[in-house]
Amino acid sequence: MRPFDLEKALAGEPVVTRDGKKVTEIFLLKTVTARQNNLLAVVDGDWYLFFRNGALEPGLSCNGDLFMAPVKHQEWGYLWKYREGGTAYNFSYKFPDEESAIKHIELYPHLELVKTVLIREWEE
């Protein structure tokens, strides 16, 4: 899991709990100075106070601790051939999405797109 990052969370990047529940709102209560747990987050329609490091309880790991949501990645490629006189097929890859792969081959009018291919998907 990606460690909790207060600045990124407050900037709007998705946050989840250790057990995968989505955090729908998050606020730093700046005027609450008597407590160290002044980070308010809404999880499953209820609010909880967290410490600035995303911990629900100090010094303990629990399912409610905050983490940055996983980022999904893809790698795309495409199979192509020459429009005229070519029967051999070639493969180009390392595009972040299918749209980028298609836009890339459109830059080369002498090539014909045969098929786009999702090479792999992963989460970080």
N, C-alpha and C positions, 0 to 999 in steps of 0.2 A: 504494500500500500504506500501511496505517496504521503510523506509527512505533512502535517497541517502547516500552512503558511498563512499567518494572520493577514498580512498585507494583500495577498492574492485573494483570500476569502472575502475581505471587505471590498475588494475591487470587483467582485462578482463571479469569480471562478467557482465552479460547483464544488460543494463539500458534502461528504457522507460520514456516517458513523462507522466505527470499526466493523459493526455487523451489517453494513451496507444500506442503512436507512438514509434517505435523502434529506438534506438540510434545506429547508425552503426559504428561510430568512436568517440573517446573522447581523448582529449589531454590537458595537463596542460601546458600553455605557461609560462614557468619558467622565461624567460627573460623580460616578460612584467610586469614591476613593477609600472608603473604610473596608472594602473587601478586595481580595486579590482576584476572585472569580467574577469579573465584570464583563464577560463576553456572553451575550444572550443569543441563543440559537433556537429556532423552531424546528422540531423534529416530530413527524407524525402528528401535526396539529397541536402539539404541546410545547411549551417553552422550558428551557433548561439554562442554568448558568454554568459556564465553563471558565477555565483558566485561559490565559492568553496563548498558551502553548497547545490548546485544544483538549486538554485533559478534563475529564468530568470530576475526578477525585485526585487530589495531589498525591504523587508518588505511587499510584496504582494504575494498572492497565485494566480497562474494562470495555465492554462492547459499545458503550456510549461515547467513547473518545472520538474526537473529530480528526478526519483525514481529508486530503484533497481527493476529489473523485478521480477514478482512473481515466486516463486519456486513451481513446481508441485510435489506433493507427491502421492504415491499409497501405499496401503496395500493389500497384496495378501495372500491367504491361499490355502490349498489343501485338498481334500477329499481322504481318504485312507482306505484300509482294509488289513487284514492279507492275505498273498498269499495262505496259506494252512489252511484249516479248519475254516476260519472265514467268517461269513456273516455280522457281525456288521460293520458299517462304523464309522469312526472317522474323526475329523477335526483338522488340525493344521494351525495356522495363524501367522500373524505379520511378513511377509516378505516384503521387500521394492519393489520387482518386481517379475514377474512370474518366471524368470530364477532362482532366489535365492530359490524360493519354490521348483522348480523341482530338483535343485542340492541338496537340503536338504533331500528330500525323497530318492534320489539315494544313500544316505549314509546308508540306512536301507534296505538291500536286502530282508528281510522277509516281507516288506510292498509293497503293490501294489498301485500305483497312480490311482485314479479313475477320478479325475477332478481337475484342478486348478480353483480358483475363485478370481476375483477381488472384494475385500470387500468394499473399498472406495477410492475415489480420492479427493484431496483438494489442494488448493493453499495457500501459505503464502506470 
